[in-house]
Amino acid sequence: MIEGFEFIDGDRTFTCSVGKAAAVGNEAWWWFTVSTDDRQRYAPFRATARDTQKAIRARIVAYYDE
């Protein structure tokens, strides 16, 4: 599984990490914060061994833009 990373999309910096979500059986989820949104931390999908930075970046930007 890849480690956490940071990337820039437009004027936003996304900081991503894998963490456990106690509410769903301590499974690993991708968590992220956005530099333009200091009120929230998001965990939109589970982390898997097949994840790549490119795929995670695309999924996070698409999720946040919706």
C-alpha positions as a Python dict, from the first residue, in 0.01 Angstrom:
ca = {
    (1, 'M'): (0, 0, 0),
    (2, 'I'): (134, 346, -87),
    (3, 'E'): (208, 600, 183),
    (4, 'G'): (48, 939, 226),
    (5, 'F'): (132, 1220, -15),
    (6, 'E'): (49, 1578, -105),
    (7, 'F'): (-41, 1728, -441),
    (8, 'I'): (-153, 2058, -591),
    (9, 'D'): (-460, 2095, -811),
    (10, 'G'): (-520, 2453, -927),
    (11, 'D'): (-498, 2675, -621),
    (12, 'R'): (-563, 2390, -376),
    (13, 'T'): (-319, 2164, -194),
    (14, 'F'): (-453, 1820, -105),
    (15, 'T'): (-288, 1628, 178),
    (16, 'C'): (-370, 1255, 166),
    (17, 'S'): (-304, 973, 408),
    (18, 'V'): (-427, 626, 489),
    (19, 'G'): (-592, 585, 826),
    (20, 'K'): (-824, 358, 1013),
    (21, 'A'): (-1194, 434, 1041),
    (22, 'A'): (-1318, 294, 1371),
    (23, 'A'): (-1680, 333, 1268),
    (24, 'V'): (-1636, 79, 987),
    (25, 'G'): (-1440, -199, 1151),
    (26, 'N'): (-1095, -37, 1160),
    (27, 'E'): (-1048, -77, 784),
    (28, 'A'): (-795, 145, 604),
    (29, 'W'): (-946, 446, 424),
    (30, 'W'): (-800, 733, 226),
    (31, 'W'): (-832, 1052, 429),
    (32, 'F'): (-763, 1395, 287),
    (33, 'T'): (-771, 1764, 373),
    (34, 'V'): (-777, 2060, 136),
    (35, 'S'): (-587, 2383, 192),
    (36, 'T'): (-892, 2593, 99),
    (37, 'D'): (-1122, 2409, 343),
    (38, 'D'): (-995, 2408, 701),
    (39, 'R'): (-1325, 2286, 846),
    (40, 'Q'): (-1331, 1931, 719),
    (41, 'R'): (-1136, 1609, 676),
    (42, 'Y'): (-1272, 1358, 424),
    (43, 'A'): (-1254, 978, 397),
    (44, 'P'): (-1436, 896, 74),
    (45, 'F'): (-1311, 546, -7),
    (46, 'R'): (-1122, 242, 119),
    (47, 'A'): (-750, 203, 64),
    (48, 'T'): (-630, -104, -126),
    (49, 'A'): (-294, -257, -211),
    (50, 'R'): (-355, -174, -580),
    (51, 'D'): (-389, 203, -526),
    (52, 'T'): (-155, 437, -712),
    (53, 'Q'): (-94, 807, -650),
    (54, 'K'): (-230, 892, -995),
    (55, 'A'): (-554, 701, -936),
    (56, 'I'): (-601, 839, -585),
    (57, 'R'): (-540, 1195, -703),
    (58, 'A'): (-802, 1162, -976),
    (59, 'R'): (-1057, 1009, -739),
    (60, 'I'): (-1001, 1270, -469),
    (61, 'V'): (-1028, 1568, -705),
    (62, 'A'): (-1342, 1426, -866),
    (63, 'Y'): (-1495, 1357, -524),
    (64, 'Y'): (-1412, 1701, -387),
    (65, 'D'): (-1529, 1887, -699),
    (66, 'E'): (-1871, 1720, -679),
}
